[in-house]
Amino acid sequence: MQEENSNNNLNDDVCEVFHPHEDSIERAKKHTLAEEEYADLSEFFKIFGNPTRLKIISLLSFEDLCVCDICESLGLNQTAVSNQLRILRVHNIVKYEKEGKLARYSLTDLHVEMIYKMGLEHINE
């Protein structure tokens, strides 16, 4: 019975007639980005698709931390954390400053923290 109901609803989310609205299409096209921008944006969001990177972003959203502190907080070795930090650095998500022999990491700007927190808020709705 469940399967039958789901089959009946397969087309509920599409128009029953094909009737494009030219004015809506023109307005929509004005807000369409260049293909390269969509590709760049897609790559940007892929960065957030790794649980370890998200954990690092989460930690850094509260305070700047050295690599040792990140490793200990996450229970990971320095190689694993450093590899993820390198990816985050290359994509301008985090930055670091040397403090003597320590490398202290922080998020590059408030946008990164906002993206993380908005995503978290969304999944917790």
C-alpha positions as CSV (number, residue, x, y, z in Angstrom):
1,M,0.0,0.0,0.0
2,Q,2.8,2.4,0.9
3,E,4.5,1.8,-2.5
4,E,1.3,2.4,-4.3
5,N,0.8,5.7,-2.6
6,S,4.3,6.8,-3.3
7,N,3.9,5.9,-7.0
8,N,0.7,7.9,-7.2
9,N,2.6,10.9,-5.8
10,L,5.6,10.7,-8.2
11,N,4.3,13.5,-10.4
12,D,2.8,15.7,-7.7
13,D,5.9,17.9,-7.7
14,V,5.8,18.8,-11.4
15,C,3.5,21.1,-13.5
16,E,0.6,19.2,-15.0
17,V,0.8,21.4,-18.1
18,F,3.9,22.9,-19.8
19,H,3.3,26.6,-19.9
20,P,6.5,28.7,-19.4
21,H,6.0,32.3,-18.1
22,E,8.3,34.5,-20.2
23,D,8.4,37.4,-17.6
24,S,9.4,34.9,-14.9
25,I,12.1,33.4,-17.2
26,E,13.6,36.8,-18.0
27,R,13.8,37.7,-14.3
28,A,15.3,34.4,-13.5
29,K,17.9,34.7,-16.2
30,K,19.0,38.1,-14.8
31,H,20.1,36.3,-11.6
32,T,21.9,33.4,-13.3
33,L,25.6,33.3,-12.7
34,A,28.3,32.5,-15.2
35,E,29.2,28.7,-15.5
36,E,32.6,29.4,-14.0
37,E,31.0,31.0,-10.9
38,Y,28.8,28.0,-10.4
39,A,31.9,25.7,-10.7
40,D,33.8,27.8,-8.2
41,L,30.9,27.9,-5.8
42,S,30.5,24.1,-6.1
43,E,34.2,23.7,-5.3
44,F,33.8,26.0,-2.3
45,F,30.9,24.0,-0.9
46,K,32.7,20.7,-1.4
47,I,35.2,21.9,1.3
48,F,32.3,21.7,3.8
49,G,31.6,18.1,2.7
50,N,34.3,16.5,4.9
51,P,33.5,15.7,8.6
52,T,37.1,16.4,9.8
53,R,37.2,19.8,8.0
54,L,33.8,20.6,9.6
55,K,35.2,19.7,13.0
56,I,38.1,22.0,12.5
57,I,35.9,24.8,11.3
58,S,33.7,24.2,14.4
59,L,36.6,24.5,16.8
60,L,37.9,27.6,15.1
61,S,34.5,29.3,15.1
62,F,35.0,29.5,18.9
63,E,38.7,30.5,19.1
64,D,42.0,30.5,17.3
65,L,44.0,27.3,18.0
66,C,47.4,25.9,17.4
67,V,47.7,22.7,15.4
68,C,48.6,20.7,18.6
69,D,45.3,21.9,20.3
70,I,43.3,21.0,17.2
71,C,44.9,17.5,17.2
72,E,44.2,16.9,20.9
73,S,40.7,18.3,20.7
74,L,39.8,16.0,17.8
75,G,41.8,13.0,18.9
76,L,43.7,13.0,15.5
77,N,47.4,12.9,14.7
78,Q,49.2,15.9,13.3
79,T,49.5,14.5,9.8
80,A,45.7,14.0,9.5
81,V,45.0,17.5,10.8
82,S,47.7,19.2,8.8
83,N,46.4,17.7,5.6
84,Q,42.9,19.0,6.3
85,L,44.3,22.4,7.3
86,R,46.3,22.6,4.1
87,I,43.1,22.1,2.1
88,L,41.2,24.7,4.1
89,R,44.1,27.2,3.7
90,V,44.3,26.6,-0.1
91,H,40.6,27.4,-0.3
92,N,40.9,30.5,1.9
93,I,38.8,29.1,4.7
94,V,41.5,29.3,7.4
95,K,44.7,31.2,7.9
96,Y,47.6,30.9,10.3
97,E,50.2,32.9,12.1
98,K,53.5,31.6,13.4
99,E,54.0,32.2,17.2
100,G,57.5,31.1,17.7
101,K,57.5,27.4,16.9
102,L,53.6,27.1,17.0
103,A,51.2,27.7,14.1
104,R,48.0,29.3,15.4
105,Y,45.0,28.9,13.0
106,S,41.9,31.0,12.7
107,L,39.0,31.3,10.2
108,T,39.7,33.8,7.4
109,D,36.6,35.8,8.1
110,L,33.1,35.9,9.6
111,H,31.6,34.5,6.4
112,V,33.1,31.1,7.0
113,E,31.7,31.0,10.5
114,M,28.3,32.2,9.3
115,I,28.1,29.5,6.6
116,Y,29.0,26.8,9.2
117,K,26.5,28.1,11.7
118,M,23.7,28.6,9.2
119,G,24.2,25.0,7.9
120,L,24.1,23.7,11.5
121,E,21.0,25.7,12.2
122,H,19.3,24.4,9.0
123,I,19.9,20.7,9.9
124,N,18.7,21.3,13.5
125,E,15.3,22.7,12.3
